[in-house]
Amino acid sequence: MLKNMDMIKKEYLKTKPECKVTFKVSKSLAEDAAQINLVGDFNNWDAKKTPMKKLKNGDFSVAINLTKDASYQYRFLLDGKIWKNDDKADDYVPNNIDGDNSVVYV
């Protein structure tokens, strides 16, 4: 079982049926990437719509609001060419292209 600090950060909003979800890519998973984008069904798999910010420690992070009581498939795109799954995802499902997609439950 994952420790709480190892999971995706989720903050449920009191005023809207949404959850602020913070996705992180560790420096080790990022390798030498200059840019990482969060790509998923929440942004129509648009490879450029959700860029992640590189942090001082070498990790990448982005927070987005997602509608509650749903699941979302996603992956990380490194430098526009390398797809990576989230090692902290809630689940994984086959994507019928090249393996699995990460899943977050909100």
N, C-alpha and C positions, 0 to 999 in steps of 0.2 A: 504494500500500500504506500502511496506517495505521502510524504509529509506535506502539511499545509503550505509551507514556503516553497515547495516544489511544484505547486499547481498554478494554473492560470489565475491571475487576480481578477475577482469579480466583485463589483460594487453595485448593488441593486438600488436604483433611484426611488425615492419616496414619492416624487411628484409625477412620475411617468411610468408606464409599464415597460421600462427598459433597464438594461444592466450595462454599466461601463466596464468593459472587458479590456484588460491590459495584457497584450501579447509581448513576450520577450524572446529574443534569440541570443543565446550565450555567445561569448567571444569564441569559444571552441567550436560551436556549431556553425558560426558565421565564417570561420576560417579567415581568409584574407579579403572577404567581400568589401567592396567600397559602398555598395548600396543594397538594401534588402527591402522588398515590398511584401506586404501581407496581401494575399490574393485568395478570394473565396467566393462562395455563393452570395454573401452579403454585399459584395461590390461587383457582381456579375462577372467574376473571374477576370477583372480588368487588371492587367499586370502593372499598370502605372498609377492606379487610383489611390492606393494607400501606402505611401512610402513610410519606412520606419526610421526613427531618429537614432543615430549612433551616439552612444553614451561615452563618457570619459573612460570608463573601464573596458571599452571594446564591445560591450553588449549592444544590441539594438532593441528598441521598444516603440510601441504605438498603442494608444488606447482608442477604442471606438465604442459607440453605444449600439447595442443590439436589443431587439425586441425579446422580452421575457417569454418563457415557456416554449422555447424552440431549440433546435440544434442547427449548427452551421458547419459546413465543410470548408476547409481552407488548407493552404500550404504557404511556405515562404519561398520567394524567388530571389536568388542571390545573383546580383550583377546582370539581371535580365536573361540568365541562361541556365542556372542550376536550381532545380527544385529540391526543397528539403521539407520534411515533416517536422512537426513540433514534438520534441521528446517529452513534453509536459501536457500533451493533448488529453482530453477526457476519454477519447476513443479513436478508432481508426476504421475506415471503410474502404473497400476496393474502389478504384477510380476508373477501371477499364481502359487505362492508357499505359501507365508505367508503375503500378503498385497501389499504394494506399493514399487516401487523403486523411488529414487530421480532422478531428471533430471536437467542437466545444458545445457543451450543453449549458443553456442559460435559463 
